[in-house]
């Protein structure tokens, strides 16, 4: 099944849900149920379920599905999730990855340029010896 553009999960969605879960868990020390946390925020429980499962899969939250209600999870933040969210979440991770890719590209360019210049210099020096 091909998801429509609106059903695709973006880093912004993951950041938003992680922030809401973090705030809810920080200020509410009772059991946290996903359908109560997100009832007024989203009208697509299937998409909410996929986002919660993705966050749980990556280890940022603990999500235990409830057997009696298909879209209800008992949710809680993990220490990894708390730290990740405080460091800026997915947007910060994406920015760091992009900066790392730029640095890697620049290093590769400088290495290739240095190799080309040294090769040309060696070729010139060997030409003078002959």
Buried (B, 14 or more C-beta within 10 A) or exposed (E): EEEEEEEEBEEEBBBBBBEBBBEBBEEEEEEBBBBEBBEEEBEEBEBBBBBBBBBBEBEBBBBEBEEEEEBBBEBBBBEEBBEBBEEEBBEBBEEEEEEEEEEEEEEEEEEEEEEEEEEEEEEEEEEEEE
